Amino acid sequence: MAKPLLIHSAAELLDAILGGNMPADAQMDRFFRAHPNMGVRDRGQVAEAVYGTLRQRRVLEHVCENGLPLNLVAAWWLTQGLSGRALEDANYRGDVRNLVERTRTLDRSQLPFAVQANMPDWLAEKLRAQFGDAETLELATALNRPAPVDLRVNTVKAERDAVQAQLAEEGYDTRVTPYSPVGLRRDERASLFKTPAFKKGLFEVQDEGSQLVSLLLEPRRQEMVVDFCAGAGGKTLHIGAIMTNTGTLYAFDNSAKRLERLKPRLARAGLDNVRSVAIAHERDDRVRRLAGKIDRVLVDAPCSGTGTLRRNPDIKWRQLELDTLVAQQQDILVAAAALVKTGGRVIYATCSLLREENEGVIEKFTAAHPEFRIVPVQTILDRRHIPLTMTDDALRLLPHRQGTDGFYAVVLEKQA
């Protein structure tokens, strides 16, 4: 049975997330630090209720006939099987009878399209135009489910079978991912960061789709490679492992704080071929001095993040300046492409579902830069023995098709 602490705490946290600009996970961390007396189980239940409510917000608003956080959380708990009596015992003072009745008689098929999809109108309509009604609802259903926990084995230190066996010995069963040759998957969430295997640097938590993007880069030993928008370094770590800790890998980012968080991860992974470089912008002199010298560049561009809604459901409720974001993506790609030598490779990737951030950026870039040709990703997937079939030249990953986060990636090669 839910206790008063849980319903009201969940509503308080939900209100803070919806009313602020901070990502949900950061807001949640701040909230729990401010409530140190909450136990692990209570924190888990509050987090589950908040994420569940964020995923199902449009339908819950329909059930509640309003958007008050306390009512939304109460309605979510009803959809999970909690009884009206349990709500009353949990000190919920709303109209329990009406809420129970509206939940019981809800016919989702009769709701407006965006409400069925649990998306804001603008996002539902954009996806509808790209995928059609039936597939958009299938995609939305997948996006509104929690993601599994994907792990990437650090091949600098161990093979996948050995890491899987060690995790099993530690009480965490996993299965191999269907596409990534270095991935493991666990459907149940657990504190894997406390395991001896993690502390030894044998794996990182990384979505399988993200692993595939790095594999498309195909960096070779002793090459000079740039991860142009490295962030906290998830793909940087993978690229460094693919390079077998040789050559030089530059991790660029405009946040020194994010790059600082990469340092302990590099040490744990056993990588010393990475140079972290904080840049002011894509035209920074530290970028320009490498023009024409780099073998491969990954542009994991800042984007709307709409492909990661399974993990970050709060993203869809935030205001998005799409035109500004697209202009930034185009500027970054142009600057990054200037780094590669003839025969070099640039990968442009996003975790977005939106055409404007994907095909739109590539079409504009290739029209203005005919020296770059698109390399069909299928040739790389086949060469790497990755059992995926793409219907065009780009990598397109979607949760309802491949079971990964939503990703888009194009491989560009500079010709003579």
C-alpha positions in Angstrom: 0.0 0.0 0.0 1.2 3.5 -0.8 2.0 5.6 2.2 1.2 9.3 2.4 4.9 10.1 2.0 5.0 8.5 -1.4 2.0 10.1 -3.1 2.7 13.6 -1.9 6.4 13.3 -2.4 5.9 12.1 -5.9 3.6 14.9 -6.7 6.0 17.5 -5.2 8.9 16.1 -7.3 6.7 15.9 -10.5 5.7 19.5 -10.0 9.4 20.6 -9.7 10.3 18.7 -12.9 7.4 20.1 -15.0 7.9 23.6 -13.6 11.7 23.8 -14.0 14.4 23.6 -16.6 16.5 20.9 -15.0 16.5 17.4 -16.5 14.3 15.0 -14.5 17.2 12.8 -13.3 19.1 15.9 -12.0 15.9 17.3 -10.3 15.3 13.9 -8.8 18.8 13.7 -7.4 18.4 17.1 -5.8 15.0 16.1 -4.4 16.3 13.0 -2.7 19.4 14.8 -1.3 16.9 17.2 0.3 15.0 14.3 1.8 17.8 12.1 3.3 15.3 10.2 5.6 13.7 8.5 2.6 14.7 4.9 2.3 15.9 3.2 -0.8 12.6 1.4 -1.4 10.6 4.7 -1.0 12.9 6.5 -3.3 12.5 3.8 -5.9 8.7 3.9 -5.7 8.7 7.7 -5.9 11.0 7.6 -9.0 8.8 5.0 -10.6 5.6 6.9 -10.1 7.2 10.2 -11.4 8.6 8.6 -14.5 5.4 6.6 -15.1 3.4 9.8 -14.8 5.7 11.7 -17.2 5.3 8.9 -19.8 1.5 8.8 -19.5 0.9 12.5 -18.9 -1.6 13.2 -21.7 -3.9 10.2 -20.9 -3.7 10.9 -17.2 -4.7 14.5 -17.7 -7.7 13.2 -19.7 -8.6 10.9 -16.8 -8.2 13.7 -14.2 -9.7 16.4 -16.3 -6.8 18.6 -15.1 -3.1 18.6 -14.9 -2.6 18.9 -11.1 0.5 16.8 -10.2 -1.2 15.2 -7.2 -4.1 14.0 -9.3 -1.9 12.8 -12.1 0.2 10.7 -9.7 -3.0 9.3 -8.1 -4.4 8.4 -11.5 -1.1 6.7 -12.5 -1.2 4.6 -9.4 -4.8 3.5 -10.3 -3.6 2.4 -13.7 -1.0 0.3 -12.0 -3.7 -1.6 -10.0 -3.9 0.5 -6.8 -7.4 0.6 -5.4 -9.4 3.6 -4.5 -9.4 2.6 -0.9 -5.6 2.5 -1.0 -5.5 6.0 -2.3 -7.7 7.2 0.5 -5.5 5.4 3.0 -2.5 7.2 1.4 -4.1 10.5 2.4 -5.3 11.5 -1.1 -8.2 13.8 -0.7 -9.4 14.2 -4.3 -12.6 12.7 -5.8 -11.5 9.1 -5.6 -14.8 7.6 -6.8 -14.8 9.7 -10.0 -11.1 9.1 -10.6 -11.6 5.3 -10.2 -14.7 5.4 -12.6 -12.9 7.4 -15.2 -9.9 5.1 -15.1 -12.1 2.0 -15.3 -14.1 3.2 -18.3 -11.3 4.8 -20.2 -11.3 3.8 -24.0 -7.9 5.0 -25.3 -8.9 4.3 -28.9 -11.5 7.1 -28.7 -9.0 9.7 -27.5 -7.4 12.4 -29.8 -4.3 11.1 -31.6 -1.7 13.0 -29.5 -3.4 12.0 -26.3 -3.3 8.3 -27.3 0.4 8.8 -28.1 1.0 10.6 -24.8 2.8 13.3 -26.6 2.5 17.0 -27.1 0.5 17.9 -30.2 3.5 19.3 -32.1 5.6 16.1 -31.6 2.7 13.7 -32.4 2.0 15.6 -35.6 5.6 15.6 -36.8 6.0 11.9 -36.2 2.6 11.3 -37.8 3.8 13.0 -40.9 7.0 10.9 -41.0 5.6 7.5 -40.0 1.9 7.5 -40.5 -0.8 7.0 -37.9 -0.4 3.2 -37.2 3.4 3.2 -36.9 3.5 6.4 -34.9 1.2 4.8 -32.3 3.4 1.7 -32.3 6.5 3.9 -31.9 4.8 6.0 -29.1 3.9 2.8 -27.2 7.6 1.7 -27.3 8.8 5.2 -26.3 6.4 5.2 -23.3 7.9 2.0 -21.9 11.0 1.9 -19.6 14.2 1.0 -21.5 16.2 -2.1 -20.5 19.7 -1.7 -19.1 22.3 -2.1 -21.9 26.0 -2.6 -21.1 29.0 -2.2 -23.3 31.9 -4.6 -22.5 35.2 -2.8 -22.3 37.3 -5.0 -24.7 40.5 -3.3 -23.6 40.1 -5.4 -20.4 37.9 -8.4 -21.1 35.8 -10.3 -23.6 32.0 -10.3 -23.6 31.5 -13.9 -22.5 33.9 -13.4 -19.5 32.1 -10.3 -18.3 28.7 -12.0 -18.7 30.0 -14.9 -16.6 31.4 -12.6 -13.9 28.2 -10.6 -13.6 26.2 -13.9 -13.3 28.5 -14.9 -10.5 27.8 -11.6 -8.8 24.0 -12.3 -9.1 23.2 -10.3 -12.3 22.0 -12.3 -15.2 22.3 -10.7 -18.6 21.8 -11.7 -22.3 23.8 -10.7 -25.3 22.4 -7.8 -27.4 21.1 -8.8 -30.8 23.3 -6.4 -32.8 26.2 -5.0 -30.9 29.1 -7.5 -30.6 30.1 -6.0 -27.3 26.7 -5.5 -25.7 24.9 -7.2 -22.8 21.3 -6.5 -21.8 19.5 -6.7 -18.5 15.7 -6.2 -18.3 15.6 -5.6 -14.6 17.2 -2.5 -13.1 19.9 -2.9 -10.5 22.7 -1.0 -9.0 25.4 -2.3 -11.3 27.7 0.5 -10.5 28.4 -1.1 -7.2 29.5 -4.4 -8.7 33.2 -5.5 -8.7 33.0 -5.9 -12.5 32.1 -2.3 -12.9 34.7 -1.1 -10.5 37.3 -3.1 -12.4 36.3 -1.2 -15.6 34.9 -4.2 -17.4 31.8 -2.5 -18.7 29.9 0.8 -19.1 26.2 1.4 -19.2 25.4 2.4 -22.8 22.4 1.8 -25.1 23.0 -0.7 -27.8 22.1 1.9 -30.5 24.8 4.2 -29.1 27.3 1.4 -29.4 26.4 0.8 -33.0 27.1 4.5 -33.9 30.6 4.2 -32.6 31.2 1.0 -34.5 30.3 2.8 -37.8 33.3 5.0 -37.3 35.7 2.0 -37.7 38.7 3.8 -36.2 42.0 2.0 -36.8 45.0 1.6 -34.6 47.4 4.7 -34.4 44.9 7.0 -36.2 44.0 10.5 -35.1 40.3 10.6 -34.2 38.0 13.3 -32.8 34.8 12.9 -30.8 33.5 16.4 -31.5 30.7 16.6 -28.9 32.0 14.2 -26.3 29.9 15.2 -23.3 30.6 12.9 -20.4 32.3 10.5 -22.9 30.2 7.4 -23.4 31.1 7.1 -27.1 34.7 8.4 -26.4 35.3 5.4 -24.2 34.0 3.0 -26.8 36.0 4.6 -29.6 39.2 4.4 -27.4 38.5 0.7 -26.9 38.0 0.1 -30.6 41.4 1.8 -31.2 42.9 -0.7 -28.6 44.2 2.3 -26.6 46.5 3.4 -29.5 46.7 6.5 -31.6 45.2 9.8 -30.4 41.6 10.4 -29.6 40.5 14.0 -28.9 37.4 14.5 -26.8 36.0 18.0 -27.6 33.2 19.6 -25.7 32.1 23.1 -24.7 31.6 22.0 -21.1 34.7 21.6 -19.0 32.5 20.2 -16.3 31.3 17.4 -18.4 34.8 16.6 -19.6 36.0 16.5 -16.0 33.5 13.7 -15.3 35.2 11.7 -18.1 38.6 11.5 -16.3 37.7 8.9 -13.7 35.9 6.9 -16.4 39.0 6.9 -18.5 41.1 5.7 -15.6 38.7 2.9 -14.8 38.6 1.8 -18.4 42.4 1.7 -18.7 42.5 4.2 -21.5 45.4 6.7 -21.9 45.0 7.6 -25.6 42.3 10.3 -25.0 43.0 14.0 -24.8 40.1 16.0 -23.3 39.8 19.5 -24.8 37.3 22.0 -23.6 36.4 24.4 -26.4 34.4 27.6 -26.4 32.5 26.8 -29.7 33.0 24.9 -32.9 35.3 27.6 -34.4 37.7 27.5 -31.4 41.4 27.8 -32.4 42.0 24.5 -30.7 39.7 23.0 -33.3 41.0 24.9 -36.3 44.6 23.9 -35.7 43.7 20.3 -36.5 42.1 21.2 -39.9 42.9 18.6 -42.5 44.8 16.3 -40.1 42.2 14.0 -38.7 41.4 10.5 -39.9 37.9 10.2 -38.4 35.4 12.5 -36.7 32.3 11.6 -34.8 29.7 14.4 -34.5 27.2 13.2 -31.9 25.3 16.4 -32.3 23.3 18.1 -29.6 19.7 17.4 -30.4 16.1 17.3 -29.2 16.7 13.8 -27.7 13.3 12.6 -28.9 14.8 9.1 -29.5 15.6 8.7 -25.8 12.1 9.2 -24.4 12.1 5.8 -22.8 14.9 7.0 -20.5 14.1 10.8 -20.4 10.3 11.2 -20.7 10.5 14.7 -19.4 12.1 15.9 -22.7 8.8 15.8 -24.6 7.2 18.3 -22.2 9.9 20.9 -22.6 9.8 23.8 -25.0 12.0 23.2 -28.0 13.6 25.8 -30.2 14.0 23.5 -33.1 15.2 26.1 -35.7 17.9 27.3 -33.4 19.0 23.7 -32.7 19.1 22.8 -36.4 21.3 25.8 -37.2 23.7 24.8 -34.4 23.8 21.2 -35.8 24.7 22.5 -39.2 27.4 24.8 -37.9 29.0 22.0 -35.9 28.9 19.5 -38.8 30.6 22.1 -41.1 33.3 22.8 -38.5 33.9 19.1 -37.8 34.1 18.1 -41.5 36.9 20.7 -41.9 39.1 18.6 -39.7 39.3 15.4 -41.8 42.0 14.7 -44.4 41.2 13.4 -47.8 39.8 9.9 -47.5 38.8 10.7 -43.9 35.4 9.9 -42.5 32.8 12.0 -40.6 29.8 10.5 -38.9 26.9 12.8 -38.2 24.6 11.2 -35.5 21.7 12.3 -33.4 19.4 10.6 -30.9 16.5 12.5 -32.5 13.5 11.1 -34.4 12.9 14.4 -36.3 13.6 14.8 -40.0 14.7 18.4 -39.5 17.6 17.3 -37.3 18.6 14.3 -39.5 17.9 14.2 -43.2 17.5 18.0 -43.3 20.9 18.7 -41.9 22.6 16.1 -44.2 20.9 17.4 -47.3 22.0 20.9 -46.7 25.5 19.9 -45.9 26.0 17.6 -48.9 24.6 20.2 -51.2 27.1 22.8 -50.0 30.1 20.3 -49.7 30.2 18.1 -52.8 33.6 16.8 -51.8 31.9 14.6 -49.3 30.0 11.4 -50.3 27.7 9.3 -48.3 28.9 5.9 -47.5 26.0 3.4 -47.4 25.9 2.1 -43.8 24.9 -1.3 -45.0 28.4 -1.9 -46.4 29.9 -1.2 -42.9 27.2 -3.3 -41.1 28.0 -6.2 -43.4 31.7 -5.8 -43.0 31.4 -5.7 -39.2 29.0 -8.7 -39.3 26.3 -6.7 -37.6 22.9 -8.4 -38.4 21.0 -5.3 -39.3 19.4 -4.4 -42.6 18.9 -0.7 -43.5 16.6 0.3 -46.4 18.6 3.4 -47.3 22.1 4.8 -46.8 21.6 6.0 -43.2 21.4 4.1 -39.9 17.9 4.4 -38.4 17.2 2.8 -35.2 13.8 2.8 -33.5 12.7 1.3 -30.2 9.6 -0.5 -31.8 11.8 -2.0 -34.6 15.2 -2.7 -33.1 14.6 -2.4 -29.4 17.2 0.4 -29.0 16.8 4.1 -28.4 16.0 6.1 -31.5 19.2 7.0 -33.4 20.1 8.4 -36.8 23.6 8.3 -38.3 25.1 9.0 -41.7 28.7 8.2 -42.7 30.4 10.9 -44.9 33.7 10.4 -46.6 35.9 13.2 -48.0 37.0 12.6 -51.6 40.0 13.9 -53.4 
